[in-house]
Amino acid sequence: MSVTQEQADWFAEAFGKLAGNVEQAILGKEHVIRLVVAAMLTNGHVLLEDFPGTGKTVLAKALANTLDGTHSRIQFTPDLLPSDVTGVTIYDQGKGLFEFHKGPIFASIVLADEINRASPKTQSALLEVMEEGRVTVDGVSHEVGSPFMVIATQNPIEQAGTYTLPEAQLDRFLFKTSLGYPDHDTAVTLLLDSSNRARDAGITPIIASSSVVTMAQLASEVFVDAAVLGYLNEIVTATRTDVSSTLGVSMRGALALARASKTWALSQGRTFVAPDDIRDLAVPVLAHRIMVDPEADFAGVTAEDIVNRILVEVAPPAFRAA
């Protein structure tokens, strides 16, 4: 079933309203906000890596408040246990049976704050639920429901006492992005409103959870031409053979880019994916899945540099000679 232009127009309008609602709390960061909203409507997760005080937590809370669903916040610390995230089975003497008490992971939007401060054992507790949408405790599976999205944050500084996310877990995040510092005009606007210490608190829900599920289903039906998919695969393959990388993007990453590009195209009112959608999302979807060669890393080459170079080298279908 293909998406009609009428459906695409409706989706684009709803998408714009969602992003606009979040923008009330995060000023001057439209592109990042649209990425996060797109991740939610692609059933994906987002890793926000940035310096302290740039609004990572506010962004996550603002998105959670935009959705008429449940949301929770988990502050990751070295002493956090897996059961503190997933929940625990407790024996009820009155009933004479074991009951499962849900952890904070059972919410529509979950903010995992400073995820790299928890131990690898606790971090791994997120793997199944982020990929499968369910938690297994004492051999029993529990569905977290839909929609479900994890927004994790981490700081690129103060690495003492932290645990770097392993590649297997990074691969579970659809996007990795950052907010960065605001521009001059935005900074002045924020300073003028400095008495407002909780900008996200004023965000009210404008969409039901069921509507998010409907939008996500609609996005999955967007048409993608075989030539565009071939272009996507060439980009992914190039990350595996690039001289500056020791590990390229897996097939999971390629599938993630294909799914995200459908949502991105529909958010702009198009019923089909264009090569520009692939280019727009290549860095946030692919860069965190690449391991940079140590010598290249020492020379200052980043994963983002590798993806950007590949985008220049690999020609999109429309520009190829017949």
Phi, psi and omega in degrees: 000124182268157180277134178275162179296325178298317178294321179296319178295319178297316181298313181299320179293315179296320179299315180298322179292320178298311180297319180296324179295318179292327181297342176296333180262328181242103184274143172072018181231049186301316185297315181295320179297317179295326176297315182294318177296319178298322178297317179299320182276001175250006184059040181244178182238158186233138172249118178259113179246117182197171180289159179299145174081017181262359175102018181299310182293321179297319179299313181297317180293322180296319177295318179298320180288337178289333182266132178278068181212195180267151175212155182215162178232130178243118176272110183281129179224163181300333182265007179289132181261155177305321180293337176291341180262310188273328186118178185212151177266126183237140179279125178262108183295325181296319181270342180071032179208166179273137179236141179270125177256114186295143175269180182292351178290343180275079178204162180291313178239121181245122176265113177260093188278129180053058186300331183282001178270350178271160181290157178305327180297318179288320178301321182292341178296339179279340189302308183296314185292326179290326183271318189256344181075025178210160179241136177248117179233125182054039176080001181249131180270141180229121179287138178273348178090179182221138003284158177216128183213135175254126172248108182257146177237152172203151179262139180282356179243177181055056184277353179296128179080011178252167181236112181300135179295130179289160182302323181299325180277323176301325182295342180280345180272128178294311180237147164235124183212181179214157180272318183075173180282151180288157175286176187301311183296318179294319179299318179295319178300318179294321179293325178294334180252032186296340180288343178276098186272351181223077184296331181287340183294335181276358180279128180248152181297137177233000180215141178276156180301322181296327179290326177297318178297319179296316180295320179296320179294320180296319180297326181292346183261006179294141183283137174230120180290149181300326180294323179290321177294325176296320177298316178300315182294325178296321178296314181297316180298322180296331179292335182277336183253357181297140184294339183266001182242145175256344177214122180267191183281135179280176177295330176299321178293321179296317178296322179297317179294322179296316180293316182295324181294329177295314179296319181296319179295316182293328179293343178256013175080019179253145181266006182217157179270131178255160178305328180297330177295320177297316181294320181298325187257356186302313183293306181296334180272323190260326191302318183285356178262002183254136173260123182276137177302136183306320179294319178293322178297318178297328180279358177097008179282133178248166177298325178297321177299319181298313180296316180297323178294319179295322179297330177284321186282326182267116183281137176290160185305322186294340185254007180276146178289146181288000000 
